[in-house]
Amino acid sequence: MYLDSAYIAKFYVNEPDAVKVRSLIHRAHYVCTSSWALLEVTCVFNRHTREGFLTSAQGSKLIDVFRSHVESDLWNFVSITDALLKRAAALVRKLPPNVPLRAGDAIHIATAIDVGEREIWTNDRHLLAAANHFGITGRSV
């Protein structure tokens, strides 16, 4: 199962659908994501702290817990290589001009394709809309 960074973050933060996402993750036999999620998930925790959803202590604690899970291989990260970035850029080039796709989302799609995943789990509407242009099914709880 391939998750984008938003779904990894929902494992830790009580956002909408977090309970459903946690249940999905607990039922999965294998979960992977791009190593891009290492940065993106940390940024989610910082954003929640900045916006007052988490205290500074809570944000720091979540980052520490996430790092410990990374070090214990709870999450299976796929490394970002120059070749992967070139494939992501080629994917973006193939998109119709009316389909928005951010760089991080393109990295997630290229990574999912590279590892042979046929689905990508996310709540990101742009990523969900763009995925099917590349033969990937965008899934959301």
C-alpha positions, 0 to 999 in steps of 0.5 A: 500500500502506498501512502502520501505524506498526508496519510502518514501524518494522519497516523499521528495527528487527529485530523479529519479521517485520522481514525479511518486512516489509522485503521487502514494502516493497521490492516495493511501488510505493507506500507510504503512512501517516498522518502520525501515524506520524511520532510513533508510530515515534519512540516505538517507537525510544524504547521500544526504547531504554528497554527496553534493546533498543537503546542510547541511541546506536542509538535516536538514530541510528534516529531520525535515519535515519527523519527523513532518510527522511521528509525525502527522501520515502521515506514518503508521509504523509497529513496529519491534519486535523480532518475526518479526526479527525471521521471516525475518531471516527465510525468508532469510534462504529460499532464493536460494543462488543466490538471494541477500537480505540485512537485511533491505530489509528482514525486509520490506518483513517480515513486508509486509507479516505480515500486509497482503500486497500482493505488495511492492513498491520499486525501489530496484532491489534486493528487487524487485527480492527477493519479488516474492520468498515469494509470494509478488509482487514487484512493481515499478513506 
